[in-house]
Amino acid sequence: MIVTDIVQIENIALGREIVQTRFACDLKKCKGACCTIESDYGAPLLDEEIETISKVLEIVKEYLPEKHKRIIDKKGFFEKKDNKLMTTSVENRACVFVNYENGIAKCGIEKAFFDGKTNFRKPISCHLFPIRVENFGGDVLRYEEFEECSPALKKGKKENINLVNFLEESLIRKFGKKWFTKLKGFTDKINAIT
């Protein structure tokens, strides 16, 4: 079987590295770096997520540091840059929804979800990380590699967990179970011969 650089599952294209990369977050080592990567940009947001987060914002703010609450009150929780919606960035580093537990950056939205206070887990871009979804006349998935995620690559390799399996829940959330089953079947075939 020949594997090209781009794989097509139904109407969604994805880079081959997504089906071949071993990956499993190691929060003890990375300290939640995906939530605090230095950048002018926060996490990408969908239009519909703005309304959803707005409805649970007061609940979520209970989980945030005072500084982040003040920034939300002053600037809001999202901004538009280069015609894209994203969470507000604190000092060009942390997402405004970051809360810290034992020195590890975690999502305040997700914490509220796990505590049963909201049914919205977190923005899909965060749930899918390190996969990014671009639109080029249809969804195109790409693996975004960061040095900060090197512990996840080591752990994934050591425990033989590939990126598709690691992100199963978020991929099903975004694209549905039927699509994920096709992707998983393809991934299993590729990984059996590589």
HELIX and SHEET records of a PDB file:
HELIX    1   1 ARG A   16  GLN A   20  1                                   5    
HELIX    2   2 LEU A   27  CYS A   30  1                                   4    
HELIX    3   3 ALA A   33  CYS A   35  5                                   3    
HELIX    4   4 ASP A   47  LYS A   61  1                                  15    
HELIX    5   5 GLU A   66  LYS A   75  1                                  10    
HELIX    6   6 GLY A  108  PHE A  114  1                                   7    
HELIX    7   7 ILE A  124  LEU A  128  1                                   5    
HELIX    8   8 GLU A  147  CYS A  149  5                                   3    
HELIX    9   9 SER A  150  GLU A  159  1                                  10    
HELIX   10  10 LEU A  163  PHE A  166  1                                   4    
HELIX   11  11 GLU A  168  PHE A  175  1                                   8    
HELIX   12  12 LYS A  177  ILE A  193  1                                  17    
SHEET    1   A 4 ILE A   6  ILE A   9  0                                        
SHEET    2   A 4 ILE A  12  GLY A  15 -1                                        
SHEET    3   A 4 ASP A 139  TYR A 143  1                                        
SHEET    4   A 4 ILE A 131  ASN A 135 -1                                        
SHEET    1   B 2 PHE A  78  LYS A  81  0                                        
SHEET    2   B 2 LYS A  84  THR A  87 -1                                        
SHEET    1   C 2 SER A  89  VAL A  90  0                                        
SHEET    2   C 2 ALA A  94  CYS A  95 -1                                        
SHEET    1   D 2 VAL A  98  GLU A 101  0                                        
SHEET    2   D 2 ILE A 104  CYS A 107 -1                                        
END                                                                             
